[in-house]
């Protein structure tokens, strides 16, 4: 429930009491979420442009370089845990207008570019990996699936081998961003003007998605999500010149207007987020050539990383 609806409920209860009718007293209105914006006003130490906020800069640092920015624009990022019997692989989904989309693998420990796999054209707004499958946003609000065994073989090949999806894309309420936690996949819809919703899907070993009951409210301009045992961590942004935000919400919260919700300002054009080895990794689209040409507020060509416990 948003703050305005809560205020209306409290007002209605007050009126009923005043006229002697029976009413259930609503909970007090929650304060609107406010984001920490205090900053040095100076150039940031590990990314271009002015510092977004003390809160962001004290938590995050520069991570691995993002490949292929001259031609591709990164969107989502997911962790493939122990992908080859060893280190985790960070897999970035990226698009290029008029071309195949790419899945770009980066070794989480070394930062090395392991390989790139081509998939059919899509905006690739989100990616999630769990239960032996990689899930990627398809056309509109749909989710494609790819077998990890096939993706692994392709990722190890030279060049940019093509990989086909398995079966038909699954239609969902929203697929602007995707993430996974355990055998659950979360997928939601982006809105530039207000809160939207996401749903949780139980992932079968065959890659099937079973919708779980009830929607979860998400912040305005949500571009990415990382789920931990205790929190939903949302990455939000919109526009070249507008700074983004990081929202930290209680895990499982259906309503984000809670006193426990925390928010702080981030650099512009932040997108997907994932966890590996106790660190959160955040990807930006501002370093892609198509946006560098537009001179965004912050040009960021690396993933940013922060200890999950410090978020």
C-alpha positions as CSV (number, residue, x, y, z in Angstrom):
1,X,0.0,0.0,0.0
2,X,1.4,3.4,-0.9
3,X,1.6,6.3,1.6
4,X,-1.4,8.2,0.1
5,X,-3.6,5.2,0.5
6,X,-2.6,4.7,4.1
7,X,-3.4,8.4,4.8
8,X,-6.8,8.0,3.2
9,X,-7.5,4.9,5.3
10,X,-6.6,6.8,8.5
11,X,-8.8,9.8,7.5
12,X,-11.8,7.5,6.7
13,X,-11.5,5.9,10.1
14,X,-11.4,9.3,11.8
15,X,-14.5,10.4,10.0
16,X,-16.4,7.3,11.0
17,X,-15.5,7.7,14.7
18,X,-16.6,11.4,14.6
19,X,-20.1,10.5,13.3
20,X,-20.5,7.6,15.9
21,X,-20.2,4.8,13.4
22,X,-18.2,1.7,13.9
23,X,-14.8,1.6,12.2
24,X,-11.6,-0.3,12.4
25,X,-8.8,2.1,13.2
26,X,-6.1,1.9,10.5
27,X,-2.4,1.9,11.2
28,X,-0.7,5.2,11.3
29,X,0.5,6.5,7.9
30,X,4.0,5.6,7.1
31,X,6.4,8.3,6.1
32,X,7.3,8.4,2.4
33,X,10.6,6.7,1.6
34,X,13.4,9.2,1.6
35,X,16.8,8.5,0.0
36,X,20.2,9.6,1.4
37,X,21.6,12.2,-1.0
38,X,24.4,13.8,1.1
39,X,27.6,13.9,-0.9
40,X,31.0,15.6,-1.2
41,X,30.0,17.5,-4.3
42,X,33.4,16.5,-5.7
43,X,34.5,14.1,-8.3
44,X,34.0,10.5,-7.4
45,X,37.2,8.5,-6.6
46,X,36.4,5.3,-8.6
47,X,34.0,6.4,-11.4
48,X,33.7,9.4,-13.6
49,X,31.6,12.4,-12.7
50,X,30.5,13.8,-9.3
51,X,30.1,11.5,-6.4
52,X,26.5,10.2,-6.1
53,X,26.5,10.1,-2.3
54,X,28.6,9.3,0.7
55,X,26.4,6.3,1.4
56,X,27.1,4.8,-2.0
57,X,30.8,5.6,-2.2
58,X,31.5,4.2,1.3
59,X,30.0,0.9,0.3
60,X,31.0,0.3,-3.3
61,X,34.3,0.0,-5.1
62,X,35.5,-0.6,-8.7
63,X,35.0,-4.2,-9.9
64,X,35.9,-6.1,-13.1
65,X,35.8,-4.3,-16.5
66,X,32.7,-4.9,-18.7
67,X,33.7,-6.2,-22.2
68,X,32.1,-5.3,-25.5
69,X,31.0,-1.8,-24.6
70,X,31.9,-0.4,-28.0
71,X,29.1,-2.4,-29.6
72,X,26.8,-3.8,-26.8
73,X,24.8,-2.3,-23.9
74,X,24.7,-4.3,-20.7
75,X,21.4,-4.8,-18.8
76,X,21.2,-7.7,-16.4
77,X,23.8,-9.7,-14.5
78,X,23.5,-13.1,-12.8
79,X,25.8,-15.5,-10.9
80,X,26.5,-19.0,-12.2
81,X,27.8,-20.5,-9.0
82,X,30.9,-22.8,-9.4
83,X,30.1,-22.9,-13.1
84,X,33.1,-25.0,-14.2
85,X,33.8,-26.8,-10.9
86,X,35.6,-23.7,-9.5
87,X,35.0,-20.0,-9.5
88,X,31.7,-18.3,-10.0
89,X,30.9,-16.8,-13.4
90,X,29.2,-13.4,-13.6
91,X,27.0,-13.5,-16.7
92,X,25.9,-10.2,-18.2
93,X,23.0,-9.9,-20.6
94,X,23.5,-7.2,-23.3
95,X,21.8,-6.0,-26.4
96,X,22.6,-4.3,-29.7
97,X,19.9,-2.9,-31.9
98,X,19.4,-5.0,-35.0
99,X,21.7,-7.8,-33.8
100,X,21.7,-10.9,-31.6
101,X,21.9,-10.3,-27.9
102,X,24.9,-11.5,-26.0
103,X,25.6,-13.4,-22.8
104,X,29.0,-12.3,-21.5
105,X,30.9,-14.4,-19.0
106,X,33.3,-12.8,-16.5
107,X,35.2,-14.8,-13.9
108,X,34.1,-13.3,-10.5
109,X,37.5,-13.9,-8.9
110,X,39.9,-12.9,-11.6
111,X,37.8,-10.4,-13.5
112,X,38.8,-12.2,-16.8
113,X,36.5,-12.3,-19.8
114,X,35.8,-16.0,-20.2
115,X,33.6,-16.0,-23.3
116,X,30.6,-14.6,-25.0
117,X,27.5,-16.5,-26.4
118,X,25.0,-15.1,-28.9
119,X,21.3,-15.5,-28.4
120,X,18.4,-14.3,-30.5
121,X,17.8,-10.6,-30.5
122,X,16.1,-9.2,-27.4
123,X,16.6,-6.2,-25.1
124,X,17.9,-8.7,-22.5
125,X,16.7,-6.5,-19.6
126,X,17.3,-9.2,-17.1
127,X,18.9,-12.6,-16.5
128,X,18.6,-15.3,-13.8
129,X,20.4,-18.6,-13.3
130,X,19.1,-21.5,-11.2
131,X,18.2,-25.1,-11.3
132,X,20.3,-25.9,-14.4
133,X,18.8,-23.1,-16.5
134,X,19.6,-19.6,-17.6
135,X,16.5,-17.3,-17.9
136,X,16.6,-14.2,-20.1
137,X,14.0,-11.5,-20.9
138,X,12.5,-12.3,-24.3
139,X,10.1,-10.1,-26.4
140,X,8.0,-7.9,-24.2
141,X,7.0,-9.5,-20.9
142,X,8.3,-13.0,-21.6
143,X,11.1,-15.2,-20.3
144,X,13.2,-17.5,-22.4
145,X,15.2,-20.4,-21.0
146,X,18.5,-22.0,-21.9
147,X,20.1,-25.2,-20.7
148,X,23.3,-24.5,-18.6
149,X,25.0,-27.6,-20.0
150,X,24.6,-26.1,-23.5
151,X,25.5,-22.6,-22.4
152,X,28.7,-24.0,-20.7
153,X,29.8,-25.7,-23.9
154,X,29.2,-22.6,-25.9
155,X,30.9,-20.3,-23.4
156,X,34.1,-22.3,-23.8
157,X,34.2,-22.1,-27.6
158,X,36.2,-19.5,-29.5
159,X,34.4,-16.6,-31.1
160,X,30.8,-15.9,-30.3
161,X,28.8,-19.2,-30.8
162,X,25.0,-19.0,-31.1
163,X,22.7,-20.7,-28.6
164,X,19.1,-21.5,-29.1
165,X,16.4,-21.2,-26.4
166,X,14.6,-24.3,-25.2
167,X,10.8,-24.4,-26.0
168,X,8.6,-21.3,-26.2
169,X,9.1,-18.2,-24.2
170,X,7.0,-18.0,-21.0
171,X,4.6,-15.1,-20.8
172,X,4.6,-13.4,-17.4
173,X,3.3,-10.2,-15.8
174,X,6.6,-8.4,-16.2
175,X,10.2,-9.3,-17.2
176,X,11.9,-5.9,-17.2
177,X,14.3,-7.4,-14.6
178,X,15.0,-10.9,-13.4
179,X,16.8,-12.5,-10.5
180,X,16.9,-15.8,-8.6
181,X,17.3,-17.0,-5.0
182,X,17.4,-20.7,-4.4
183,X,14.9,-22.4,-6.7
184,X,12.8,-19.2,-7.0
185,X,12.9,-16.7,-9.8
186,X,11.7,-13.2,-9.4
187,X,10.5,-11.1,-12.4
188,X,8.9,-7.7,-12.4
189,X,7.9,-4.7,-14.5
190,X,9.6,-1.3,-14.9
191,X,7.7,1.9,-14.5
192,X,9.1,5.4,-14.8
193,X,6.2,7.0,-12.9
194,X,5.2,4.9,-10.0
195,X,5.5,1.7,-8.0
196,X,5.0,-1.5,-10.0
197,X,4.9,-5.2,-9.2
198,X,6.9,-8.4,-9.4
199,X,6.0,-12.0,-8.9
200,X,7.9,-15.1,-7.6
201,X,8.0,-18.3,-9.7
202,X,9.1,-21.7,-8.4
203,X,11.6,-23.2,-10.9
204,X,11.4,-26.8,-11.8
205,X,14.3,-29.0,-12.8
206,X,12.8,-28.9,-16.3
207,X,12.9,-25.1,-16.4
208,X,9.2,-24.7,-15.8
209,X,8.0,-21.7,-13.9
210,X,5.1,-22.0,-11.5
211,X,3.6,-18.7,-10.4
212,X,3.4,-18.2,-6.6
213,X,0.5,-16.3,-5.1
214,X,0.7,-12.6,-4.4
215,X,2.6,-9.7,-5.9
216,X,5.5,-7.7,-4.4
217,X,5.6,-4.0,-4.7
218,X,8.8,-2.6,-6.4
219,X,10.2,1.0,-6.4
220,X,9.7,3.4,-9.3
221,X,12.3,2.9,-12.0
222,X,13.4,-0.5,-10.9
223,X,16.1,-1.9,-13.3
224,X,17.5,-4.7,-11.2
225,X,17.1,-6.8,-8.1
226,X,19.4,-8.9,-5.8
227,X,17.7,-11.2,-3.2
228,X,19.4,-12.3,0.0
229,X,18.1,-14.2,2.9
230,X,17.1,-11.0,4.7
231,X,16.6,-8.4,2.0
232,X,15.4,-7.4,-1.4
233,X,18.0,-4.9,-2.9
234,X,16.6,-2.9,-5.8
235,X,18.7,-1.0,-8.3
236,X,16.7,1.9,-9.8
237,X,17.5,4.5,-12.5
238,X,16.1,6.2,-15.5
239,X,17.7,8.7,-17.9
240,X,21.2,9.7,-18.9
241,X,21.5,12.6,-16.4
242,X,19.4,11.4,-13.4
243,X,21.2,9.7,-10.5
244,X,20.0,6.3,-9.6
245,X,19.1,4.8,-6.2
246,X,19.7,1.6,-4.2
247,X,16.7,0.5,-2.1
248,X,17.2,-2.1,0.7
249,X,13.8,-3.7,1.7
250,X,13.0,-6.5,4.0
251,X,13.0,-9.8,2.1
252,X,9.4,-10.9,1.3
253,X,7.9,-7.5,1.8
254,X,4.8,-7.0,-0.3
255,X,4.7,-3.3,0.6
256,X,7.9,-1.3,0.4
257,X,6.6,1.8,2.3
258,X,8.0,0.5,5.6
259,X,10.1,2.2,8.3
260,X,12.8,-0.4,7.8
261,X,13.3,0.4,4.1
262,X,16.5,2.2,3.4
263,X,17.5,4.1,0.2
264,X,20.6,5.9,-0.9
265,X,21.6,7.7,-4.1
266,X,23.8,5.9,-6.7
267,X,25.5,7.0,-9.9
268,X,23.3,7.3,-13.0
269,X,22.2,4.4,-15.3
270,X,22.7,1.5,-12.8
271,X,21.0,-1.7,-14.0
272,X,21.1,-5.4,-12.8
273,X,22.7,-6.7,-9.6
274,X,23.8,-10.1,-8.3
275,X,25.7,-11.7,-5.5
276,X,28.9,-13.8,-5.5
277,X,31.2,-14.7,-2.7
278,X,29.6,-12.3,-0.2
279,X,29.8,-9.4,-2.6
280,X,27.1,-7.6,-4.6
281,X,28.0,-6.7,-8.2
282,X,26.2,-3.9,-10.0
283,X,26.3,-3.3,-13.7
284,X,25.8,0.1,-15.5
285,X,24.8,0.8,-19.1
286,X,26.4,4.3,-19.1
287,X,29.7,3.0,-20.4
288,X,28.2,1.6,-23.6
289,X,29.2,3.6,-26.7
290,X,25.6,4.6,-27.6
291,X,25.3,6.4,-24.2
292,X,28.8,7.7,-23.9
293,X,28.0,9.7,-27.1
294,X,25.2,11.4,-25.1
295,X,27.5,12.4,-22.3
296,X,25.7,10.9,-19.3
297,X,26.2,12.2,-15.8
298,X,28.5,9.2,-14.9
299,X,30.3,7.1,-17.4
300,X,31.0,3.7,-15.8
301,X,32.8,0.9,-17.7
302,X,33.3,-1.5,-14.8
303,X,31.0,-3.5,-12.5
304,X,30.9,-2.0,-9.0
305,X,31.2,-4.3,-6.0
306,X,30.2,-4.0,-2.3
307,X,30.1,-6.4,0.6
308,X,26.5,-7.6,0.8
309,X,26.6,-7.3,4.6
310,X,27.4,-3.6,4.3
311,X,24.5,-2.7,2.0
